[in-house]
Structure formats: structure tokens, C-alpha cells
Amino acid sequence: MHELVTKQLEELIPSEPHKGGYRLTLVYNYESTVSDLDNVVVVNKFVGDSLQSLGFVVNDNVKHCIEVRLLVGEKQVKGEGNCVITIDFLD
């Protein structure tokens, strides 16, 4: 999973890591109404690790990642479920 997240972020690597706080929002666009939002929680771990290892942020600890929001998005066609991740960099 870390490799998948890293691959999607590689093209966006900044020249310097963000030294302040940041907030992550994960929107789970589900395929089935019996899906569990909790299944997306693990994605947060790999996103944080990738943000740090690629130099987007200094660290992914609680000093820097001050909030993680999990939201239910829209129902998708089978095979097209996804998780959209937004990163808000704070001062």
C-alpha cells in the first residue's frame, strides 16, 4: 500500500517539506452500502508515511498531523470504489 500511495505522490514532490501542521481528509467513495468506513482508516497510515518519506512534511506525528477526517462520499459503480485524499497545509 505504501508503494501505491508513494507512486501517486511522486510527481508532486515539493522542493522543501512543510514544517507546520497539516490536516488530512479521506473521502471514501464506496461500491456497496454494506462497506465499512473503518476499512479506510488504514489508508491514513500509508499516506502519512509517504508524505514524510517523500519530503512533503517534516514528520507525520501528532505534532504535525493535527487532524484526520473520514467521510463517506458517493456510491460508485462496482470496481470503481476509491478514496480521495485532501491535504490541507496549515501555518
C-alpha positions as CSV (number, residue, x, y, z in Angstrom):
1,M,0.0,0.0,0.0
2,H,2.9,2.4,0.8
3,E,4.3,1.9,-2.7
4,L,0.9,2.6,-4.3
5,V,0.5,5.9,-2.3
6,T,4.1,6.9,-3.0
7,K,3.7,6.3,-6.7
8,Q,0.7,8.6,-6.9
9,L,2.5,11.4,-5.0
10,E,5.9,11.2,-6.7
11,E,5.1,13.8,-9.4
12,L,4.1,16.4,-6.8
13,I,7.1,16.3,-4.5
14,P,7.8,19.9,-3.2
15,S,11.3,21.5,-3.0
16,E,11.1,21.7,0.8
17,P,9.0,19.8,3.3
18,H,6.2,21.7,5.1
19,K,7.3,22.4,8.7
20,G,3.9,23.3,10.2
21,G,0.8,21.4,10.8
22,Y,-1.5,19.7,8.3
23,R,-4.9,18.1,8.1
24,L,-5.9,15.0,6.1
25,T,-9.4,14.4,4.8
26,L,-10.2,10.9,3.4
27,V,-13.5,10.6,1.4
28,Y,-14.5,7.0,0.9
29,N,-16.5,6.6,-2.3
30,Y,-17.9,3.1,-1.7
31,E,-19.2,0.4,-4.0
32,S,-21.6,-1.2,-1.6
33,T,-23.8,0.2,1.2
34,V,-22.6,-2.6,3.5
35,S,-19.0,-1.3,3.2
36,D,-17.3,-0.2,6.4
37,L,-15.9,3.3,6.7
38,D,-13.4,1.8,9.2
39,N,-11.7,-0.1,6.3
40,V,-10.3,3.3,5.0
41,V,-8.6,4.1,8.4
42,V,-5.5,2.0,7.4
43,V,-5.0,4.2,4.4
44,N,-4.2,7.1,6.7
45,K,-1.1,5.3,8.0
46,F,0.4,4.8,4.5
47,V,-0.5,8.4,3.4
48,G,1.3,9.8,6.4
49,D,4.4,7.6,5.9
50,S,4.5,8.6,2.2
51,L,4.1,12.3,2.9
52,Q,7.1,12.1,5.3
53,S,9.4,9.8,3.2
54,L,8.8,11.9,0.0
55,G,9.5,15.2,1.8
56,F,6.0,16.7,1.8
57,V,6.1,17.1,5.6
58,V,8.9,17.1,8.2
59,N,7.1,14.4,10.3
60,D,3.7,12.6,10.3
61,N,3.5,12.6,14.1
62,V,0.7,14.3,16.1
63,K,2.7,17.5,16.4
64,H,2.3,18.0,12.6
65,C,-0.7,15.9,11.6
66,I,-3.3,17.6,13.8
67,E,-6.5,16.1,12.3
68,V,-7.7,13.2,10.2
69,R,-11.2,13.2,8.9
70,L,-13.0,10.2,7.5
71,L,-16.1,11.0,5.4
72,V,-18.5,8.9,3.4
73,G,-18.6,10.0,-0.2
74,E,-20.8,8.8,-3.1
75,K,-21.8,5.3,-4.2
76,Q,-19.7,4.1,-7.2
77,V,-20.1,1.5,-9.9
78,K,-18.7,-1.9,-8.9
79,G,-14.9,-1.9,-9.4
80,E,-14.6,1.8,-9.2
81,G,-14.7,2.5,-5.4
82,N,-12.0,4.8,-4.3
83,C,-10.6,7.0,-1.5
84,V,-10.0,10.7,-2.3
85,I,-7.4,12.3,0.0
86,T,-7.1,16.0,0.6
87,I,-4.1,17.5,2.4
88,D,-4.5,21.0,4.0
89,F,-1.2,22.5,5.0
90,L,-1.5,24.9,7.9
91,D,0.8,27.7,9.1
